């Protein structure tokens, strides 16, 4: 599987630059190279890159200083140090200064491609999250403007009749009922509409148990039997658990109370 990204390789060894370029281009990347720190900073000042491979020992401006310069202007650009066993202490120091990782010379091609793929994938995910957050902020501003222009329409209808509050908060979980967004700490949860409605019900009742029929009635405005409600709720609870329960620092769970329903617990 090819990886896609624009990469800068900074190393004073011409043979190594050619080797890394060949491996990374074969993997699907666009590669530029620099032979010393001064040339690297010129490239970095005039172009956008997704990943930098940086040798620690460089003429004119060493790798540590290049890293400092990068971090002064760009905190998020991944920088992977290229180092030998004799410069391990420098690599450790570079990690403290904001390097993403380091690779030991001689560099294993499989390790190079694997690490590149992982870093670029993580960077793409973070960039997409940033885009989504910016879109949410933009949409929220537009929604607020519409509410100011038409205050009589500023209410929320969720299944059965509910009060028109805007925010629900339990611990680090915050639900905005106007924009229909959920945040856990500083992370926006990406939820399908129905799953968001179920989370609203759980949050309103937390930490009490919500029986199956009440859950379905308030989330979806369906009046069904207990067995039908249990089956309807099962998938939406599964989606919510995947979205929230991997975050151990937040200590949030949706617990199944056998024969009764579910409860949202947030410590």
N, C-alpha and C positions, 0 to 999 in steps of 0.2 A: 504493500500500500504506500503510495507516494505521500510525502508531506509537502505542504505549500507554505512558503514564507520567504522573506528577503533577509539574507544573512550577511553579516560582515565578519570576515576572518582576519584577525590581526596577529601576525607572527613574522619575525624577521628571518625565518628559515624558508627559502623559496620552495624547497622540495615539499615541506609540510603544507605550505599554502596550496600548492598544486594538488597534493593528495586529498586534502580536506575538500577542496573545491570539487574535485571529480566525484567524491563520495556523496557530497550533499546535492550536487546537481543531478546525479543519478537518482537520488531520492525525491527529486521534484522541486528543489529549492533554487532560488535565484541567489547567486553568491557574488559578493564583491570582496576584494582582499586589500589589506594595507600592510606595508612592511615595517612600519614603525609608528610610534605614538603620535607624532605630529601629523602624519598622513591620515591616521585613523580619525583624529579629531576634526580634520577638514571634511572627511567623508560624513562623519556623524553630524556636523553642523549644517550640511547641505542636503541630506537625504534621510528618509525614514527607513528604519530597519525593524525587523521583528525579533531578532536575536543576534547577539554578538559573542563570538569566541575570541578570547583575549589571552595572549601569552603574557606571563608575568614579567619576564625579562625582555625588555625592548630597548633599542637605542634611542637617545635623545630624551624621550619621556617614557618612564617605565610603566608597566601595566597597572600598578597600584594607583599611580597618579592619573592615568587614563580613566580608571574606574571612578576615582573621585570626581573628575570632570563630568563624566556621564551622569553620575548621580546628582550633581548640582543642577542639571538641566532636565533630567528624565528619571523619575523614581521607579517607573514601571518597566523599563526596557530590560529584558532578561540578559544577563552577562554571565557567561560560563568561562572560568579560568582554565587555561592550558598550562600544566605544570609538571615538572619532574619530581622525583622523590626528594631531591635536594632542596626544593623550594616549597615543601609542604607547609612549613610554618607561615610563609608568605601567603599561601592559598587560604589558610585558616583565618589570617588577618583580613584578607580580602572578603571573606564571607561576612565578617563583622561589619565591613564597610558597605555591604549591600550586594555582593556577588550572589548570583542565583545558585551556582554549583561549581564544581571543578572536575576536570578530567585529567588523569595521569597519562603522561607520555611514556612509551609509545601508545598512541590512541587506537583502541580496538574499533574497527569500522562499524560493527554491529552495535556496540555501546554508543558510538557517536550518533548513529541514525535513530536508535531507540530514544536516547535522551532528547535529541532534537524534536522528534515527533511528540514526546510528552510535553515539552516546554511550549511548543507552538500550539498544541491542542489546549493547554491550560490558558495560554494567552488569548486564544480565540474565544474561549468561554468567558473569561473576565471582560473582554471587550464587548461581548454580546450582553453581559449583565449590565455593563455601564450604559450601553445603548438603551436597554429596557428601562433602567432607572431614569434616564433622561427623558424617555418617552412618557413615563409615568408622571414625572414632574411637569412636563409640558401639558399633558392631558389634564392634570389636576388644576393647573393654572387656568386652562380653558374652561373647565367645569366651574371653578370658582367665579370666573367672569360671568358665565351664564347664570349662575345662582344670584349674583348681584343684580343682573339685569332683570331676572324673573324670580324674585324671592318667593312668590306664591307656589312655585313648582319645586322648591327645595325640600323634598321629603323623601323618605325611603320606604318602599313596600317590600317586605320579605315574607312571602307565604302568608301565614296568618297575620292579623293586625299586630304591628309592633310600634313602639314609640319611635319618634323621629330623631333620635340621637345620632351624632355623626361618628364618634369614635367609640370602640370597645377596647378595653385594655386589661390584660391579665399578665402580670409579670412583664417579660420582654416582648410579649405578643401584642401587637396593635392592629386592629382592623379599622379601616376607613370605609364606612358604609356608603359614602357618596361616590368615591372613586372606585369602590369595590377592590381595594388592594389590601394585602396582608403583609406585615413586616414582622420578622422575628429578629430582635436585636437590630443590626444594621443591614440585614439581608431581606430583600423582597422575595416573598414566596410566590412561585408561579403556579397558580391553581386554576383548574377548570371552573366555570361559573357555578356548577352545582356543588362542587367540593367547597368552594368559598361559602356558599349558603349553609352547608352543614357545619363548617367551622364557626360561623356566626352563632348558630344555635348552641354548639358546645361551649363557646366562650360566654354566652349569656348565662348559661346554667352552671358553669364551672364553679366549684368542683363537684357539684351534685350529679347524680346519675340521671341521664336522659333516656327514658324508655323508648323502644323502637318506634312506636306509633307517634309519640310526641315529636321525635326527631324528624320523621318523614313529613309529618303534618306541618311543622314550622319551617322546614327547609324547602319543601317542594309543594306544600299545600295539597297533599294527597291524603285522603281518608281511606286507610286500608287496614286489613287484619294484622295481628301481631306477626304472624309468619311472613306475610307479604312485606311488611315494613322491615323485618329483619333482613330479608333478601335484598330489598331496595337499598338499604343503608350499607350493606357489606362492602360493595365496591367503592363507594365514596369514602368510607372510613379507611380502606386500603390506600387510596390515593393520598389522603391526608397524612397517614402514617409515613408514607414514603417521603413526603415533603418536609415533615417536621421532626421525625424521631431520630434521624441520623446526627442531629446536632446535640452531642452529649453535654456541651457547656450550658445549653439552655434548659436541660432537665424538664422536658415537656413530653407528655405521653397521652395517648387516647387508650384508656383501659376498657376491656370488655368485661362487663359484669354479667356473668352467665345467667341466662334466662330473663334478664331485665332490660339491658341496654348498654350504653357506653357512658364513660365520664372522662372529661378533659382535666388532667392534673398538671399544674405548673408550679414548680417550687421556686 
